[in-house]
Amino acid sequence: MRDPTRRKDAFYPLRTCLKFGTGGPNSNPMSEPKTSSEPIHLVCPHCEALNRVPASRLEESPRCGSCHDALLADHPLALDEKNFQRHVDRNDLPVVVDFWAPWCGPCLSMAPEFERAAQTLKTSARLAKLNTEEAQAIAGRYGIRSIPTMIAFRGGREIARHSGAIGAAQIVRWVEQL
């Protein structure tokens, strides 16, 4: 149980941070703005280990504590049924997932734009792709009826959705408005 006499900005163990955020059991960790000194949690795109990184150090290309690879990629992360939920639930950065299929013309034309947007948004959002042909259960769970569809998640919850192919600048503007 959280000690009510502790300051709001005091350090809490990782387990508590993930469950309650920094404001205690009655706060919503996804609605609290992260200050530059507060740690954020990032799932490693390589080994899927959970890492705590000070927000002020995101520009310094942080590395995973387990596998020592870069935590922030300048390209979209490929998700599948095994790692989708972990990345969507455990990252403190918004996760923007492009639901696509290899036979879809608009999806293929948007792919390089999504890649450029990932380079621009590297430190403010995690961009990922999910092949709906290989992960049909996830596509069905989120009611994907047309592709490409982008869904933005924060704290495991859908916060925004956009259907249709758009350019990199539009993707960046859409994500920055979240």
Secondary structure, DSSP 8 states (H G I E B T S, - for coil): ---TTS-TTS---HHHHHHH-SS-TTS-TTTS---TTSEEEEE-TTT--EEEEEGGGGGG--B-TTT--BSS-SS-EEE-TTTHHHHHHH-SS-EEEEEE-TT-HHHHHHHHHHHHHHHHTTTT-EEEEEETTT-HHHHHHTT--SSSEEEEEETTEEEEEEES---HHHHHHHHHT-
